[in-house]
C-alpha cells in the first residue's frame, strides 16, 4: 500500500531535518530549535543547468544543498563564468543576504539534478530575534565562505595555472587513491580555476606529456604525484 499524503509529508520533513542536522550551522541545535528552523524552510527541485537565482534577484533567503550540486559564479566583462564556489550536500550558502544585502550578488545554477532547501528570509530573521545564539552559528558558517574566498584570491594573484590545477586535483583526490573521477565538467573546472577551457586543456596535456597523469575521459590517473607537487610553488 503506497504511503498516504500525511506519511509522505512526514518523510519529507524527516529528511529535511536530517539535512539541517548535518550542517555546521544547525548541528548542535536541540529538537525544539531544529523544528523551528524546519518551519522556515521549503524545498526546491532543480534540473541540471536550471538557475536557483540570478545576480540582482531579490533575496528569498539562504540555501542548503540536500542533494546534487550548485555552482555560484559571477559573469566577467568578457562573458566568462568566474566560479566562486561549488556547493554540495549538506553545505549552506548565500547566508550573507539575510543581513547585508537585499539582492543576490552572484548567480547560482545546478550542475546536476538537485534538491535545495530554502531557508526563507522573513521567518528565519524572526527566529534569529527569538534565538540570538543562532547568529553565532551563522557567523561560523560565513567565516568558512570568507576563508574560501581569501584562498581563491590568493591563488589568482600571480599564481600560475599549473600550481592552481595541481592544488585542486590533489585536494579532491581520495586518500590513498591514484585516480580521480572529476566531480564536475572540465568547463566547470576551468571556471573554478579562473581560466578558459582551452587553457585547462593545454595544462592537462602538458601534465600528460610529462608523464605526470593519464587522462581517460573524466577520469584522471596520477602517475607521478611528486612531479605534480613540484608545480605547487607558493604565490608571489
N, C-alpha and C positions, 0 to 999 in steps of 0.2 A: 504494500500500500504506500503510495507516494506521500511525502510529508505534507502536512497542512500548511496554509499560509502563515499561521502563527508559528509553527515549528520552523519554517524557512526563515522567518524574521528572527527568531531566537538564534538560529545557527549563524546568520549573518552578523548579528550583534556579538556573539561569542567570538567569531573570527576577527571582528573589528577590535574588540577589547584585547585579544591576544596580540594583535599587531601593535596596539598602543603600548602594551607592557614590554615589548621588545625595544622600544625607542629609549634613547638616553634620557629624553625629557620626562617621560612618564613612568619609567621603570620602577621607581620607589613609591609610587602613589598607593594609598590604601584603596580598598574596594569601593568605598563611597565616592572618593575623588575621581577614580578612573571611570566610574559610571557617569559622573557629572561631565567629564570630558567627552565620553562617548555620545552624550546627548547633544553635544555641539557639533557632531560630525555627520557628514553624508559621504557616500562613496560614488566615485565616477569611474566608468569603464571606458578606456581609450583603445582605439585601434592603432596599429602601427602607423607612425607618421602623423597621428592626429594631435592637434595643438591642445595643450592644457590651458595655457594662456599666452597672450602676445604682449610684447613691450607696449606699455601705455594703457593696457586694460585695467579697469578698476579692480582693486584687490577684493576678493571674496573671503580671504583668509590665508592660511598656510596649508601645507600638504605633507602627507606621509605616504610613501610608496608601500602598498600592500603586496603587490606582485608586479613583475615586469620592471622596466627601467625608463627613466625620463632624462632627456638632455636639456640642460639650461644653458642658453647661449645668447650672445649679442651678435648683431649683424654689422660687420665692418663697413666703412665707406665704400670699399670696392666690391661689396656684396658677398663676402665670405662669412661663413658662420664661425665665430670665435667661441668655442665651447668653454663655459665657466666650470661646469662640473656635470657628471652623470650620477644620478641618484637611483639607488636600488633599495628594495625592501630590507630592513624597515626604516630607512633614512627619512628624515624630515627636511623640508626646505621652504624658503620664502617666508620664514618667521618674521623677518625684519619689517615686513609690510604691516604687521599688527600695530607697530608703534611709530614708525618713522615716515612712511610714505603711503599715499592713497592708491597709487598705481604700481604695477609691476615694472621693474627697471630692466627686465630681460624677457626672453621668450622661453617657453618650455614645451617640448614635443616628445611624444612617446617613441622610443626606439624599437618597441615591440608591443604586442598587446599587453595592457597594463590595467591594474585596478589601483586607484588613487583615493586615499582618504582625504576629504576636505574638512579641515578644522575651521569652521565658519567664524569669521571675524567678530561679528557683534556678540554672539553668545559666549565666545571664548574670552573676549575682553571683559565681559560681565563676570565670568568665572574668575578671572585674574583679580578683579576688585574684591571678590569674596575670599579668594585664596591667594594672597600676595606671594606666598612661598613658591608658587608655580613660576613666578617671574625669574627666580634664581635658576630654575631648571632651563628656562628658555635662554638665559644668558649663556649657560654652559653649551647648549646646542649651537647658538650663533657664534660662539668663540671658535668652535671647530670649523665652521664655514670660513671664518676670518683667517684662521691658520692656513686653510687650504688655499685661499686667495693670495695670501702673502707668499706662500711657496710657489704658486703659479707665476706671480710677478717676478720672483727671484729667478725662476727658470727662464723666463723670457728675456731677462736683462742681459743680453750679450751671450747667452748660453747656446752653444752650437746644438743643432737638431740631433746630432748623433748622441750626445750625452743625455738629452731630454728623452729620446726614444729608449735608450738603454734603461734609464731610471724607470720609465713606465713599464717596460717589458718585465724587468726583474721584480718590480713591485707586485705585478699581477701573476707572476709565476708561482704556482703552488709549492709549498715547502717540499724539498726532496725530488721534485719533478724535473724532467729535462725537456718538456714540451708544453706549449700553452695554446689552448684554443681561444682565439681572440673573442672577448665577450661583446665586442662592438664591431661595426664595419670599419674597413680601412679609411673610408671617407670620414667617419665619425672620429676615429683615432687621430687623423690629420687635424681635425678641428680642435681636439683636445690639446694637441701639441702646438697649435697656432701656425700651421704650415699648410701648403696646398697638398692635394692628393699626389700630385706629381713629385713634390719634394720628398714625401714619405716613401713613395715607391722607389725613388733613386737611393734613399738611405738604406732601405731594406735590401736593395740589390747590392749595394756596397758591402753590407754585412755578409750577404750570401757569397759574394765573390771572394771575400776574405776568409771564407770557410768558418765564419762565426755562427751562422744559423743556416737552417734549411727551411724554406717556405713551401708548405703544401696546402694551398688554398688558405683557409682561415687559421690553419694550424702552423705554429712556428716551433721548430725543433732547435734546441740550444746545443750547439756543437762545441763551443768554447766560451764558457761564461767568464773566464779570466780575461780573455781577449776583449769581450764586450765591456767588462768593468774598466778596462783601460781608457774607455771613452768618457768615463764619469768624472771628468775634470771639474773642479768647482767653478761656479760662475765668477767672472771677474767683475 
